[in-house]
Amino acid sequence: MDPAAKKKALRLLSYGLCVATSRDDTGLAAGTINWISQSSFTPPLVMVAIKADSGLHRAVAASRIFAVHIVGKSQKELATAFFRGAQSAAADDTLNGYAVETGQTGVPLLLAPPAWFECRVVNEVRGGDHTIFVGEVVDAGVRSEEEALTLRDTGFAYGG
Ligand SMILES: Cc1cc2nc3c(=O)[nH]c(=O)nc-3n(C[C@H](O)[C@H](O)[C@H](O)COP(=O)(O)O)c2cc1C
């Protein structure tokens, strides 16, 4: 295989940009992710690939709950703020400086993104440096009509 072709071809996949959150008994966890897709209508399932050595992975593996927030077109800064995971949580009110509320599963829900959904893990596939968690969507909300930011809009790359 030509490694440059592999990198280029994989980076031509199109992605949105989302912030995933979770929590375990050590606290809140978060990370900006792009490896995510819906994977079933009935029940509504999504699959997310989470970096095995991250705080987000530790929390999702332990608590089996996570939320995904769609990042809006004007919210590149929000995506950037979560590249380093959960840096600071002031009680349960803010995460990395962004306001949160608590969802029905107990995960933190960011108030700024235009839409979110909350999941319970129903399956996982380990392998490589990320784990695929399959989550059933158990609640969702829309806070504004802003369109979604795409990975290509940002100039960032994750893949290859
Ligand atoms: C553009 C971009 C896309 C990313 N996509 C993912 C992803 O799909 N899955 C993931 O687990 N981490 C992804 N990351 C990494 C996380 O944002 C972040 O580095 C990680 O959750 C931080 O974890 P830690 O500080 O708790 O180790 C991405 C990073 C960047 C810069």
The ligand as an SDF file (V2000), in Angstrom:
LIG
                    3D

 31 33  0  0  0  0  0  0  0  0999 V2000
   -9.8630   17.5800   14.3840 C   0  0  0  0  0  0  0  0  0  0  0  0
   -9.8750   16.5910   15.5280 C   0  0  0  0  0  0  0  0  0  0  0  0
  -10.7780   15.5450   15.5100 C   0  0  0  0  0  0  0  0  0  0  0  0
  -10.8030   14.6050   16.5550 C   0  0  0  0  0  0  0  0  0  0  0  0
  -11.6510   13.5350   16.4670 N   0  0  0  0  0  0  0  0  0  0  0  0
  -11.6470   12.6270   17.4580 C   0  0  0  0  0  0  0  0  0  0  0  0
  -12.4800   11.4700   17.4010 C   0  0  0  0  0  0  0  0  0  0  0  0
  -13.2260   11.2390   16.4400 O   0  0  0  0  0  0  0  0  0  0  0  0
  -12.4330   10.6050   18.4650 N   0  0  0  0  0  0  0  0  0  0  0  0
  -11.6310   10.8270   19.5480 C   0  0  0  0  0  0  0  0  0  0  0  0
  -11.6460   10.0250   20.4770 O   0  0  0  0  0  0  0  0  0  0  0  0
  -10.8240   11.8840   19.6160 N   0  0  0  0  0  0  0  0  0  0  0  0
  -10.8180   12.7850   18.6080 C   0  0  0  0  0  0  0  0  0  0  0  0
   -9.9940   13.8550   18.6920 N   0  0  0  0  0  0  0  0  0  0  0  0
   -9.1860   14.0200   19.9040 C   0  0  0  0  0  0  0  0  0  0  0  0
  -10.0250   14.6610   21.0260 C   0  0  0  0  0  0  0  0  0  0  0  0
  -10.5680   15.9050   20.6230 O   0  0  0  0  0  0  0  0  0  0  0  0
   -9.1820   14.9490   22.2610 C   0  0  0  0  0  0  0  0  0  0  0  0
   -7.8610   15.0640   21.9050 O   0  0  0  0  0  0  0  0  0  0  0  0
   -9.2810   13.9210   23.3240 C   0  0  0  0  0  0  0  0  0  0  0  0
  -10.6280   13.6140   23.6130 O   0  0  0  0  0  0  0  0  0  0  0  0
   -8.6280   14.5130   24.5910 C   0  0  0  0  0  0  0  0  0  0  0  0
   -8.5480   13.5110   25.4680 O   0  0  0  0  0  0  0  0  0  0  0  0
   -7.7120   13.5670   26.8330 P   0  0  0  0  0  0  0  0  0  0  0  0
   -7.1570   14.9520   26.9730 O   0  0  0  0  0  0  0  0  0  0  0  0
   -8.7310   13.2320   27.8510 O   0  0  0  0  0  0  0  0  0  0  0  0
   -6.6900   12.5330   26.6230 O   0  0  0  0  0  0  0  0  0  0  0  0
   -9.9480   14.7710   17.6560 C   0  0  0  0  0  0  0  0  0  0  0  0
   -9.0310   15.8330   17.6860 C   0  0  0  0  0  0  0  0  0  0  0  0
   -8.9740   16.7160   16.6360 C   0  0  0  0  0  0  0  0  0  0  0  0
   -7.9650   17.8400   16.6690 C   0  0  0  0  0  0  0  0  0  0  0  0
  1  2  1  0
  2  3  1  0
  2 30  2  0
  3  4  2  0
  4  5  1  0
  4 28  1  0
  5  6  2  0
  6  7  1  0
  6 13  1  0
  7  8  2  0
  7  9  1  0
  9 10  1  0
 10 11  2  0
 10 12  1  0
 12 13  2  0
 13 14  1  0
 14 15  1  0
 14 28  1  0
 15 16  1  0
 16 17  1  0
 16 18  1  0
 18 19  1  0
 18 20  1  0
 20 21  1  0
 20 22  1  0
 22 23  1  0
 23 24  1  0
 24 25  2  0
 24 26  1  0
 24 27  1  0
 28 29  2  0
 29 30  1  0
 30 31  1  0
M  END
$$$$
